[in-house]
Amino acid sequence: MLALQAAPSRVLACSYPKPKPFSELIQRASSIFIFRLESSELKHEKFPGGGYSEWMQGHIRVAQTLKGNASLFRSVTFSTSWCGGVRLDVGHYF
C-alpha cells in the first residue's frame, strides 16, 4: 500500500517582458556572430547592509562572423538565475 501525505510547499513564479521577434532583432543588430565559451567564472559584489549581486562572466572566442565586426568581442556577461537566466556551458558554441 502506498500512502501519500500532502505537505506544504513553496511555489515561485516570475515574469519578464515578452522578447521582440527574432527577425526584428537581426535587422537591428550591428554584429551577429557565433562564439565558443572558453571559460566562465562566478562574480560576486557585496553591498552595504549585507546585500549582494552575482553574475557569470566568461571569456569567448569568435568562431564565425555573420554580420558586422565581431573582433571587438572578448567576453560575455550573463545570469543563471532561476527567473530569466540562461545556461551557457564552457566548450559549447552560441
C-alpha positions as CSV (number, residue, x, y, z in Angstrom):
1,M,0.0,0.0,0.0
2,L,1.3,3.4,-0.9
3,A,0.4,6.4,1.3
4,L,0.9,9.9,0.2
5,Q,0.9,12.8,2.6
6,A,0.3,16.3,1.4
7,A,3.0,18.7,2.6
8,P,3.0,22.4,2.3
9,S,5.4,23.5,-0.4
10,R,6.7,26.8,-1.7
11,V,5.9,27.8,-5.2
12,L,7.8,30.5,-7.0
13,A,6.9,32.4,-10.2
14,C,8.3,35.2,-12.2
15,S,7.6,37.2,-15.3
16,Y,9.5,39.5,-17.6
17,P,8.7,41.4,-20.8
18,K,7.9,39.4,-23.9
19,P,11.0,39.5,-26.2
20,K,11.0,41.2,-29.5
21,P,10.7,38.9,-32.6
22,F,14.0,37.4,-33.6
23,S,13.6,38.7,-37.2
24,E,13.4,42.3,-35.8
25,L,16.5,41.8,-33.6
26,I,18.5,40.5,-36.5
27,Q,17.7,43.5,-38.7
28,R,18.7,46.0,-35.9
29,A,21.8,44.2,-34.7
30,S,25.2,45.8,-35.6
31,S,27.0,42.5,-35.1
32,I,26.0,38.8,-35.3
33,F,28.4,36.0,-34.7
34,I,28.9,32.5,-33.4
35,F,31.2,32.1,-30.4
36,R,32.7,29.4,-28.2
37,L,32.6,29.9,-24.4
38,E,36.2,29.2,-23.4
39,S,35.9,29.8,-19.7
40,S,33.4,31.2,-17.1
41,E,33.5,32.3,-13.5
42,L,31.1,33.5,-10.9
43,K,31.4,37.2,-10.0
44,H,30.2,38.5,-6.7
45,E,29.7,42.1,-5.5
46,K,28.8,42.9,-1.9
47,F,26.7,45.9,-1.0
48,P,26.3,47.7,2.3
49,G,23.7,46.1,4.6
50,G,24.5,42.5,3.6
51,G,23.1,42.6,0.1
52,Y,25.0,41.3,-2.9
53,S,24.8,40.7,-6.6
54,E,26.1,37.7,-8.5
55,W,26.6,37.1,-12.3
56,M,28.7,35.0,-14.6
57,Q,31.4,36.3,-16.8
58,G,33.0,34.3,-19.5
59,H,35.9,34.5,-22.0
60,I,34.8,33.9,-25.6
61,R,36.4,33.1,-28.9
62,V,34.6,34.2,-32.0
63,A,34.2,31.2,-34.3
64,Q,32.4,32.9,-37.2
65,T,31.2,36.4,-38.0
66,L,27.8,36.6,-39.8
67,K,27.4,40.4,-39.7
68,G,29.5,43.4,-38.5
69,N,32.8,43.4,-36.7
70,A,32.9,40.6,-34.1
71,S,36.7,41.0,-33.4
72,L,35.8,43.6,-30.8
73,F,34.1,41.0,-28.5
74,R,36.2,39.1,-25.9
75,S,33.8,38.4,-23.1
76,V,30.2,37.7,-22.2
77,T,28.3,38.5,-19.0
78,F,25.2,36.5,-18.2
79,S,22.9,35.5,-15.4
80,T,22.0,31.9,-14.5
81,S,19.2,32.9,-12.1
82,W,16.0,30.8,-11.9
83,C,14.0,33.6,-13.4
84,G,15.1,34.5,-16.9
85,G,18.6,33.2,-16.6
86,V,20.4,31.3,-19.3
87,R,22.8,28.3,-19.3
88,L,26.0,28.8,-21.2
89,D,28.3,25.8,-20.9
90,V,32.0,26.1,-21.3
91,G,33.2,24.5,-24.6
92,H,29.8,25.0,-26.3
93,Y,29.0,27.3,-29.2
94,F,26.4,30.0,-29.1
